[in-house]
Amino acid sequence: MDKHPLRRYRAEQGVSATGMALRADTSRGTIHRIESRTLAPSLKLVKRILRASNWMLRADDFIEKGRRK
């Protein structure tokens, strides 16, 4: 499975999970769970992450494509 766009963004920008969590007002564990695709973030959290990334990520980066519930 490919790296989650949030993980790619953090690697490209040199931002730690802790740093991203602080910027997005969430926990480091939440960032890791999103990146490992074990947590689908709420719209409110997605908005905070988008702002924290200076809008370099997109909302559809957080929609799992091809997964059935």
Summary of the structure (lengths in Angstrom):
residues: 69
radius of gyration: 11.1
end to end distance: 18.1
largest distance: 33.7
contacts: 158
relative contact order: 0.19
helix: 57%
strand: 0%
